[in-house]
Amino acid sequence: MTTTSWPPIRAELAGIEPYGAPQLDVPVQLNVNENPYQPSAETVADIAASVGEAARTLNRYPDREFVALREGLAAYLSSDVEAQINPEQVWAANGSNEVMLQLLQAFGGPGRTAISFAPTYSMYPEYARDTNTEWVVGHRESDFAIDLEKARALVEETRPHVVLLPSPNNPTGTALPPEAVTALCEAVGEAGIVVVDEAYGEFRRTGVPSALELLAEHRNLVVTRTMSKAFAGAGLRLGYLAADPAICDAIRVVRLPYHLSAVTQAAASAALRHAPELLGYVASLREERDALVAWLRGEGLEVADSDANFVLFGRYADRHAVWQGLLDRGVLIRETGPEGWLRVSVGTADEMIAFKQALTDVNGARA
Ligand SMILES: *Cc1c(COP(=O)(O)O)cnc(C)c1O
């Protein structure tokens, strides 16, 4: 008998650590790019009442097509950008991570290829691995922008079925110019889809357009969004996309039955009714971000330009020591990105003061 390891998991998954940032109970949590502001009592009461109403019919399966929620999401997107988005162009799931996994299930798979440009979101290769899609990664320039000539060449060479591009990019904060989205949609053509992951879209600086404005021009373009970041709803688990209705139809084939619970649908629709309040801190978070970038540069550090609610800074010979030093002072940030860099989420004004104080201490202690 041959010896095998237990449990009899797929060989390529054996021994792999599950993805996830440390969830530590510390006073200042700046590690997963959440919105630091809690909903108001009024919004909490409306969400609770809506969930209560949904509970009355929990003996029944939920609306599989989540029509009311799709209408709410389409209306919200149409208000955020210079474009009209209709409910049949919208699809949602339990976080945009699930939306993107569904895209890989429908458009990736054995014999198919997905690409992205590093450094980028560390979940993308996992969607590819989990769906048996070949994963190829190109590289960003030293300023973390994507060189269009190199990107076109990679598309020519790999003929991808899925291109995954976050804009703003995580962990660097870099937004993608509209010319890059257009160039990639044209290069990929009808053989594949281009997914622009706008998880941090609402934080983009003024003058930076959303890829949603290009949807009418490219039917192979998919733009994903989430309620986890700007919308202050990370606990909701609600992500969504806008695309050609035929792409939503393709996802229906792979989605699990009734994947969005009645509770999720009710809570998300209620949260959407309070969009102005929940998004009300975006402006001040952007100001805190710009101030943080300036402060870190003033400290002599290298800092990537950011259109998101986090900032990548460095470089440190021993970034782990800096991360640990901050943690010892009650400030949790993220050890991620290229070697030597660290990522900090933008929090409240008080949290930013605590972060700056702790970093000054750590740098002093190390000098
Ligand atoms: C946070 C994040 C998401 C959002 O994930 P959810 O599943 O919607 O919470 C998507 N893409 C990137 C790049 C992110 O950083």
The ligand as a MOL file (V3000), in Angstrom:
LIG
                    3D

  0  0  0     0  0            999 V3000
M  V30 BEGIN CTAB
M  V30 COUNTS 15 15 0 0 0
M  V30 BEGIN ATOM
M  V30 1 C -11.0540 44.1100 0.0170 0
M  V30 2 C -10.9260 43.7420 -1.4140 0
M  V30 3 C -12.0010 43.1660 -2.0980 0
M  V30 4 C -13.3340 43.0220 -1.4340 0
M  V30 5 O -13.5900 41.8130 -0.9170 0
M  V30 6 P -15.0600 41.4540 -0.3730 0
M  V30 7 O -15.1200 39.9990 -0.6390 0
M  V30 8 O -16.0480 42.2090 -1.1960 0
M  V30 9 O -15.0740 41.8390 1.0570 0
M  V30 10 C -11.8550 42.8840 -3.4270 0
M  V30 11 N -10.7130 43.1540 -4.0820 0
M  V30 12 C -9.6700 43.7040 -3.4700 0
M  V30 13 C -8.4560 44.0190 -4.2550 0
M  V30 14 C -9.7380 43.9960 -2.1090 0
M  V30 15 O -8.6860 44.5300 -1.4960 0
M  V30 END ATOM
M  V30 BEGIN BOND
M  V30 1 1 1 2
M  V30 2 1 2 3
M  V30 3 2 2 14
M  V30 4 1 3 4
M  V30 5 2 3 10
M  V30 6 1 4 5
M  V30 7 1 5 6
M  V30 8 2 6 7
M  V30 9 1 6 8
M  V30 10 1 6 9
M  V30 11 1 10 11
M  V30 12 2 11 12
M  V30 13 1 12 13
M  V30 14 1 12 14
M  V30 15 1 14 15
M  V30 END BOND
M  V30 END CTAB
M  END
